[in-house]
Amino acid sequence: MTLFLFLVIAAIVLGIIGVVANGLFYLLVIGIVVFVAALVYLGLHLRRSGRRSRPLR
């Protein structure tokens, strides 16, 4: 979960720098790609963790 949060924070920072700095539009694009990768990672993580079933006692 910490990796997901780190990726989201990195995407936000890259996006802000890409919007504010003149001529660094590619950072905004990289930030969007990192954010999408973080969402895919979270989806895979939640899907994988949901398959473990514990026996009833």
TAJO-V805433 format. One record per pair of residues at least 24 apart in sequence whose C-alpha atoms are under 10 Angstrom apart, sorted by the first residue. I is the first residue (numbers start at 1). J is the second residue. Records with the same first field share a line. If there is no record, write none. Layout:
BEGIN
I=J / J
END
This chain:
BEGIN
1=41 / 42 / 45 / 46
3=38 / 41 / 42
4=35 / 37 / 38 / 39 / 40 / 41 / 42 / 45
5=38 / 42
6=38
7=31 / 34 / 35 / 36 / 37 / 38 / 39 / 41
8=32 / 34 / 35 / 36 / 37 / 38 / 39
9=34 / 35
10=34 / 35
11=35 / 36 / 37 / 38
END
